[in-house]
């Protein structure tokens, strides 16, 4: 399972860190990714990291402002959100897929993901 923490309310321009701890499955060759869904919008992929190779990928929505990282000792993937904007307001989800690459193709295909976190709310005020 994936247990998320972090998130909350922040002013525009601020930063947050989201965390997602994995347990209960063997973490070999998994790619851990982050998605978000704003009210009335489709789920959107943001970023992913392969935990064996540390290969990362970012979509345009995340590139330059968000950073994904993996802590192998804690079995936790984090997403650092910087320079937040009101349009970043959404529920953020982590997910795990048993795939060997973190590329734009793999991080944007949600059907590949076997495990999902419970979601955490991020609200950015203007």
C-alpha positions in Angstrom: 0.0 0.0 0.0 0.9 3.6 -0.4 0.4 6.1 2.5 0.6 9.7 1.7 1.4 12.7 3.9 2.0 16.4 3.5 0.0 18.9 1.6 -2.2 21.6 3.0 -2.8 25.3 2.5 -0.1 27.6 1.2 0.1 31.0 -0.3 0.9 31.6 -3.9 4.7 31.4 -4.4 5.1 29.1 -1.5 6.4 25.5 -1.2 5.2 22.2 0.0 6.5 18.6 0.2 4.4 15.6 -0.4 5.5 12.2 0.8 4.3 8.7 0.0 5.6 5.6 1.9 5.4 2.2 0.3 4.8 -1.0 2.1 3.5 -4.5 1.7 4.9 -5.3 -1.8 8.4 -6.0 -3.1 9.9 -2.8 -4.4 12.0 -4.0 -7.3 12.0 -2.2 -10.6 9.1 0.0 -9.6 8.4 3.4 -11.0 6.8 5.7 -8.5 4.8 8.6 -9.9 2.7 11.6 -8.9 -0.6 12.7 -10.4 -3.1 15.3 -9.5 -6.8 16.0 -10.1 -8.4 19.4 -9.8 -12.2 19.8 -9.3 -14.0 19.2 -12.6 -10.8 18.3 -14.4 -9.1 15.1 -15.7 -6.4 13.4 -13.7 -3.0 14.8 -14.7 0.4 13.2 -14.6 3.2 15.2 -13.1 6.4 13.3 -12.4 7.9 9.9 -11.9 11.1 8.2 -10.7 12.4 4.6 -11.2 13.6 3.5 -7.8 16.4 1.2 -9.2 17.9 3.6 -11.7 16.7 7.0 -10.3 15.6 7.9 -13.8 13.1 10.7 -13.6 10.5 12.3 -15.9 8.4 15.4 -15.7 5.4 16.7 -17.6 5.3 20.3 -18.6 3.0 21.1 -15.6 5.8 20.0 -13.2 9.0 20.8 -15.1 11.1 23.5 -13.4 8.9 23.8 -10.3 8.4 20.3 -8.9 11.1 17.8 -8.0 10.6 14.1 -7.4 12.9 12.0 -5.2 13.2 8.6 -3.7 14.5 7.7 -0.2 15.4 4.0 -0.3 16.0 3.7 3.4 12.5 5.0 4.2 10.9 3.5 1.0 9.4 6.9 0.4 8.9 8.9 -2.7 8.6 12.7 -2.3 7.4 15.5 -4.5 8.7 18.9 -3.7 6.4 21.7 -4.9 7.9 25.1 -5.4 6.6 28.4 -6.7 3.1 27.2 -6.2 0.2 28.9 -8.1 -3.5 28.9 -7.4 -4.0 26.6 -10.5 -1.9 24.0 -8.7 -4.8 23.5 -6.3 -5.8 19.8 -6.5 -5.8 16.4 -4.9 -2.4 14.9 -5.4 -1.9 11.1 -5.7 1.2 8.9 -5.7 1.2 5.6 -7.6 3.4 2.7 -8.2 3.9 0.7 -11.4 6.1 -2.4 -11.9 7.9 -1.0 -14.9 11.6 -0.4 -15.4 11.5 3.1 -16.9 10.4 6.5 -15.9 9.6 8.3 -19.1 6.9 10.6 -20.4 5.2 7.6 -21.9 5.2 5.6 -18.6 4.4 8.4 -16.2 1.4 9.6 -18.2 -0.2 6.1 -18.6 -2.2 5.7 -15.4 -3.4 2.2 -16.4 0.1 0.9 -15.8 -0.1 1.7 -12.1 -1.0 -1.1 -9.6 -1.0 0.8 -6.4 -2.4 4.2 -5.5 -2.1 6.5 -2.5 -5.2 7.9 -0.7 -4.7 11.4 -2.1 -3.8 14.6 -0.3 -5.2 18.0 -0.8 -3.0 20.9 -1.9 -4.7 24.4 -1.8 -2.9 27.4 -3.0 -4.4 30.8 -2.1 -3.8 33.9 -4.2 
